[in-house]
Amino acid sequence: MPSAPSRPDPSTVTSLRHQLTRRKPIDQLQSEAASGVDGEPLRRTLGVWHLTMISVGATLGTGILVVLGTAVPLAGPAVWISFVVAGVAALLSALSYAEMAGAVPTSGSSYSYTYATMGEGIAWVCGWCLVLEYAVSVAAVAVGASEYVDETLRVFGLHLPAALSAPPGDGGVVNLPAAALVLIATAVLLPGARESAWVNTLMVMVKIALLVFFVIVAFSAFRAGNFEPLAPMGAAGVTAAASRLFFSYIGFDAASTAGEEAKNPRRDLPRAIIGSIALITALYILVAIAAIGARPWTSFSSTEASLVRIVVDVTGQPLVALVFSIGAVIAIASVVLTVLYGQTRILLTMARDGLVPKVFGRVSHRTGTPIANTLIVGVVVTIVAALVPLGELADATSIGTLVAFALVNVSVIVLRRSQPGLERSYRVPFFPVVPILGTLSCALLAVFLGAGTWIAFAIWMLAGAALYALYGRRHSTLP
């Protein structure tokens, strides 16, 4: 007689269920932030201006300078509507982020929010999505920078060989400019948050000026006929482009990862998040309208630096292209710098909870920054940026972001129900309508991402589940 299949030990199942559902008290999150790991906390040096610039720096420029050329063929002239759709979805989630950042001001961002509201299992899922969102987006943006480096060299009659400017999947060997950009950003982060924040602020000013300059130039060649037909691919094309362009809005949550380095996080984080997303959305829409007005949508290509081509076509001045390309590289460098910063702070918080190795949580007494963490992340992202194509990176980033944003919207609802008396410096308006709409909009945009992206995401989550089972579950600091 064959033996009956063995059943899982009830005590083991109960233990696993307990671990996955246990929540981390907000008081404990805040006390650990104050004491740090091994008694060395992060230093509170950032004001509302720095936080806003981190949010703008991590967001502004990515979609316009890198992803616009891949979105226009999907949506046609209606690409500006795609920016509106993606922007509304981002704004709904930004309002939820603002409330959670004011209530749970730590460096863990949505990972910490879900840990406090829905338990360790959901927190791990969210944290693993954030690793995908931040690390992969840094690589994706850096990959796009190579196009602008090539435009800069072209003014001098030079050209980067394909072997050194594209990854293997795009006909090259290694994307050298992308790798160099990530390494430079890593070096800038090492001295300290305040020092890197000032560098970022200067770069943000450059890219705002750059986009304003582009709008002025593009509107001088504006043709209303370029918007006909408005949506040649229909609503499906507009939504598909919005799903890809959502990648352009991921940066605002980088401000929430600075919760332990902000001087007054409860007051300043909500202001920085909401103010930055409003500014970014307005600029994206304005630049998209100007770009389509200056150039027929059928001439946009994912393989070129679209805005530089428009500036050159309108002005006929190669020197203008040189200045614009250099400015674009600086703008992209700002995104790389701030998103890389966010990634290191997420891992620092997860290390404090024991879910990833402690090396990611060690803070240098001399600089007040997680040096080992920054170096490890910098090297890994450099390798990804050098070897993986942009399109695959952008879509993978979007799906990780959408899942994390949806969980934050749910966290607001759960925390309002479980701790209605908790101190909140900001409250989402029209509760619970806004967080519910935020969740649904994230789900809608996720549906329109390709099957390949979903398969890659499933593989990523399976790898995360294995890592939690083999390491995180055994080393978690919660009893």
Secondary structure, 3 states (H helix, E strand, C coil): CCCCCCCCCHHHHHHHHHHHHCCCCHHHHHHHHHHCECCECCCCCECHHHHHHHHHHHHCCHHHHHHHHHHHHHHHHHHHHHHHHHHHHHHHHHHHHHHHHHHCCCCCCHHHHHHHHCCHHHHHHHHHHHHHHHHHHHHHHHHHHHHHHHHHHHCCCCCCCHHHHCCHHHCCCCEHHHHHHHHHHHHHHCCCHHHHHHHHHHHHHHHHHHHHHHHHHHHCCCCHHHHCCCCCCHHHHHHHHHHHHHHHHHHHHHHHHHCCCECCHHHHHHHHHHHHHHHHHHHHHHHHHHHHHHCCHHHCCCCCCHHHHHHHHHHCCHHHHHHHHHHHHHHHHHHHHHHHHHHHHHHHHHHHCCCCCHHHHCCCCCCCCCHHHHHHHHHHHHHHHHHCCHHHHHHHHHHHHHHHHHHHHHHHHHHHHHCCCCCCCCCCCCCCHHHHHHHHHHHHHHHCCCHHHHHHHHHHHHHHHHHHHHHHHHHCCCC
